[in-house]
């Protein structure tokens, strides 16, 4: 059982859901034949803004998956969400893989392929548009998606970083529209 201090530091990991995103088998040729090794990429999340990514390798598939889940639980990250989508557009990068993510309106769903879909669903995103660019290696694409999600910032954090009040950062659309409606003095016409 986790102590109170451990739960404070690591967070409560009791309600996490797990999924395997990608598996791989490699072969090493030795004197007696082939030796197989297995690797697995796993994603864990609580579907409420926390997600973790893990990669594990072993001589059997089962232990590789267990290692991946263990690493993913240790690498949990808090993702800033705006309702059931992301707050702004972002591009995640890892190696030659790039993943473009854009917020979407209600009812759009998760428009994403394989690994990116799994990551988005584990975070709790229900409406998002994504596009995978560059490399299509599933492990690198998933890591790029995770990089993009970690880069997300909410309005409070941006205001704090810029040294502004939240009201100063968010411009009122009605005030700017009223400013545009004022007549301009015309100069002499030629």
Buried (B, 14 or more C-beta within 10 A) or exposed (E): EEEEEEEEEEBEBEEBEBBBBBBBEEEEEEEEEEEEBBBBBBBBBBBEBBBBBBBBBBEEBEBBBBBBBBBBBEBBBEBBBEEBBBBBEBBBBBEEBBBBBBBBEEEBEBBBBBBBBBBBBBBBBBBBBBBBBBBEBBBBBBBBBBBBBBBBBEBEEBBBEEEEEEEEEEEEEEEEEEEEEEEEEEEEEE
